[in-house]
Amino acid sequence: VKGGDLTYEMTVTLDEVLHGAEKTVSLRQNSQTQNVSVKIPKGIEDGKRLRLSGKGSPSPAGGPAGDLYLKVHVTPHPVFQRVEDDLVVEHRIPFSEACVGTTLEVTTLDGKKFNVKVPAGVQQEAKLRIKGHGLPVGPIGGHRGDLLVKIAVRIPKTLTPEQEEAIKALAAVGL
């Protein structure tokens, strides 16, 4: 008779999803602690389960042990948001730069820096794509999702008298 299966939950970071990781899980059974090494595959998704055969409860009749299932939770990242295999990072730019265009320095999750050209007339919530700098697409292969730079136009809550005058001048010419 096979032993019972066990289910535990574990959390991983977005960095561990990007690179893969090896973690140690401490299991407590019958007042004993057992450390089990777990390989976290690249690109794992929130809610997926990893199965470790033979790491569950021992069999009461001397048969094989049950399996251990680890439900994976990916902790939120303070800068990047995951959308499937893509990563989204928000950049706030002033209204003037949204009108005339600008260049942003964007850092990827793995620390690479890119200069991204923001076109003149960019709209609120526009997404600019950096191909191949998102999360791995599955544990095998070199394909990765994209990094999407979401543009947020920063509108000031208060204006200096000079800024207010400039805005009124722009409004007078239809902007």
Buried (B, 14 or more C-beta within 10 A) or exposed (E): EBBEBBEBEEEBBBEBBBEBBEBEBEBEEEEEEEEBEBEBBBBBEBEEEBEBEEBBBBBEEEEEBBBBBBBBEBEEBEEBBBEEBBBBBBBEBEBEBBBEEBEBEBEBBEEEEEEBEBEEEBEEEBEBEBEEBBBBBEEEEEEBBBBBBBBEBEEEEEEEEEEEEEBEEEEEEEE
